[in-house]
Amino acid sequence: TFRDERAGGGRAHSTAIYYLLKAGEVSRCHRVDAAEVWHWYAGAPLMLGLRDGDGPVSEHTLGNDISGGARPQIIVPAGIWQMARSLGAFTLAGCTVAPGFEFSGFEMDPVA
């Protein structure tokens, strides 16, 4: 985990974490109040579902098979609902949030 603190306090410039999803585990539908970049590091591809408001979910594959349509990083704009699941035994990903992640800016979807 990394947190790029601001001199004098306040919200960090950015934060970064590793995130491991095993087969059958999901990152439940949520949104944050800052831009988030998902990075693929190892394992199976990951399916990242994105939804703007009550609109339809668009699915994106995070992985290293670029010629097959996967992308090694996916940007999620602030306020977009997101959910993720591994497409195999496990996926090791990373998430970078800027400005930095704060639990006060995190919201779980109450209906999903």
Secondary structure, DSSP 8 states (H G I E B T S, - for coil): -EEE--TTSSS-SEEEEEEEEETT-EEEEEEESSEEEEEEEEES-EEEEEE-TTS--EEEEESS-GGGT-BSEEEE-TT-EEEEEESSSEEEEEEEEES---GGGEEE-S--
